[in-house]
Amino acid sequence: MNLLPTSGSLPEPFCKTILALLTPVPEWEPALCADLEGAFGSFDYRGKFFHFDVTDYYAAEMGNPLYRAIGSFQGLGSPQDLVEWKWRARVLEGRWSRNGLRLRNFDIGYLDADKLVLASFKRGPCKLYLGKGVWGDMIMGYSKGGFSPTGWAFADFREGRYNGSLMTIREKMKAGMRK
């Protein structure tokens, strides 16, 4: 007996594809953006870079200082594509590596009406397995007009550095849903 709903019987959830870019270069480099757009479509938002000073976890691999910014891509996507997006991001990280060390970190994820979810290849007690080695990590929730970090969110997200970017992207998502 098949208990799954038939195609079209449930509304498709929509989201914006999000990139949390970690880089030693505090700018949206043209060659990097071209590679990202080749994998995910054109950017519709590229946020301000903030000094990534909350941990030295990436310093041995990527150097120091590091910076993080949030970007999003045009159109609406589906959360079910997060696994594929994560694998595309890994391929790009390989292109932007030298001697087996990443020079850029592409944390790909999605923002929907209620939350920000980033994809990970690392398991954890608060992550949900999505398939093909990818875990989903909800790091921000949205309610009552603002974003709130989960207890396990990265420290820079807990500080609210990217809340302005996330609000801008959320507005783009809402505008796309009205079309």
C-alpha positions in Angstrom: 0.0 0.0 0.0 1.4 3.4 -1.1 0.8 6.0 1.6 2.8 8.8 -0.1 0.8 11.7 -1.5 0.4 11.9 -5.2 2.2 14.5 -7.2 0.5 17.9 -6.9 -1.5 17.0 -3.8 0.7 19.1 -1.5 2.0 22.6 -2.1 5.7 22.7 -2.9 7.7 24.5 -0.2 9.8 27.3 -1.6 13.0 28.7 -0.4 16.0 30.9 -1.3 19.3 29.3 -2.0 21.8 30.8 0.5 25.6 30.9 0.5 27.6 31.7 3.6 31.0 32.5 2.1 34.1 32.2 4.2 37.2 33.7 2.5 40.5 35.4 3.2 39.5 38.1 0.6 36.8 40.4 1.9 35.2 41.0 -1.4 32.9 39.3 -3.9 35.7 38.3 -6.3 34.5 38.3 -10.0 36.0 34.9 -10.8 34.6 33.3 -7.7 31.2 34.8 -8.4 31.3 33.5 -11.9 32.0 30.0 -10.7 29.2 30.2 -8.1 26.7 31.5 -10.6 27.6 28.7 -13.0 26.6 26.3 -10.2 23.7 28.0 -8.6 22.4 30.7 -11.0 22.8 34.5 -10.8 23.2 36.2 -7.5 20.4 38.5 -6.5 22.1 39.5 -3.2 25.7 39.8 -2.0 26.0 41.0 1.5 28.7 42.9 3.5 31.8 41.0 4.7 32.4 40.7 8.4 35.7 39.8 10.0 35.4 36.1 11.0 37.0 36.3 14.4 34.9 33.9 16.5 37.2 30.8 16.0 40.5 29.9 14.6 39.1 26.5 13.4 39.8 27.3 9.7 43.0 29.3 10.1 45.4 26.3 9.5 43.7 25.5 6.2 42.6 28.8 4.9 44.9 31.3 6.6 44.1 34.4 8.7 42.4 36.8 8.7 39.1 35.4 7.3 35.8 37.1 6.4 32.2 35.9 6.0 29.4 37.3 4.0 25.9 36.0 3.0 24.6 35.8 -0.6 21.6 34.5 -2.3 20.7 33.4 -5.8 17.8 34.5 -8.0 14.5 32.7 -8.0 13.0 30.2 -5.7 14.2 26.7 -5.0 13.0 23.7 -3.1 14.5 22.5 0.2 14.7 19.0 -1.3 17.5 20.1 -3.5 19.9 20.9 -0.6 21.8 17.6 -0.9 22.6 18.4 -4.6 23.5 22.0 -3.8 26.0 20.8 -1.1 27.7 18.4 -3.5 28.0 21.3 -6.1 29.5 23.5 -3.4 32.1 20.8 -2.6 33.1 20.5 -6.3 33.6 24.3 -6.3 35.6 24.2 -3.1 37.9 21.7 -4.8 38.4 24.1 -7.7 39.3 26.8 -5.2 41.8 24.6 -3.3 45.5 24.5 -3.5 47.6 21.5 -2.4 44.6 19.9 -0.9 43.7 22.9 1.3 40.5 24.9 0.8 41.0 28.6 0.1 37.3 29.3 0.3 34.5 27.7 2.3 31.1 27.6 0.7 28.4 26.9 3.3 25.4 26.4 1.1 21.9 26.3 2.5 18.4 27.6 2.2 16.2 30.2 3.8 12.5 29.7 3.9 9.7 31.6 5.7 10.7 30.0 9.1 14.4 29.2 9.2 17.9 29.2 7.8 19.3 25.7 7.2 22.9 25.1 6.2 24.1 21.8 4.7 27.0 19.9 6.2 29.0 16.7 5.6 29.5 16.4 9.4 26.9 14.7 11.6 25.9 16.1 14.9 23.2 15.8 17.6 21.2 18.7 16.2 21.5 17.8 12.5 19.1 15.8 10.4 20.4 13.4 7.8 19.2 14.3 4.3 20.9 11.6 2.3 24.1 11.0 0.3 26.3 12.0 3.2 24.6 15.4 3.8 23.1 16.7 7.0 20.8 19.7 7.5 21.6 22.1 10.3 18.9 24.6 11.2 20.9 27.5 12.7 18.4 30.4 12.7 14.7 30.5 13.2 12.4 33.3 12.1 9.4 34.5 14.2 7.8 37.8 15.3 9.7 39.8 12.7 13.2 38.7 13.3 15.8 35.9 13.2 16.9 34.1 16.4 19.9 31.7 16.5 19.6 28.1 17.7 21.6 27.2 20.7 24.2 25.4 18.5 24.5 28.1 15.8 27.9 29.3 14.8 29.0 32.2 17.1 29.0 34.8 14.4 25.4 33.9 13.6 24.5 34.1 17.3 25.9 37.6 17.4 23.4 38.7 14.7 26.0 39.9 12.2 24.1 38.6 9.2 20.5 39.4 10.3 20.3 42.4 8.0 21.3 40.2 5.0 18.9 37.5 6.0 16.0 40.0 6.3 16.9 41.4 2.8 16.9 37.9 1.4 13.7 36.9 3.1 12.0 40.0 1.5 13.3 38.8 -1.9 11.8 35.4 -1.2 8.5 36.9 -0.3 8.5 39.0 -3.4 9.2 36.0 -5.5 6.4 34.0 -4.0 3.9 36.9 -4.9 4.8 36.6 -8.6 
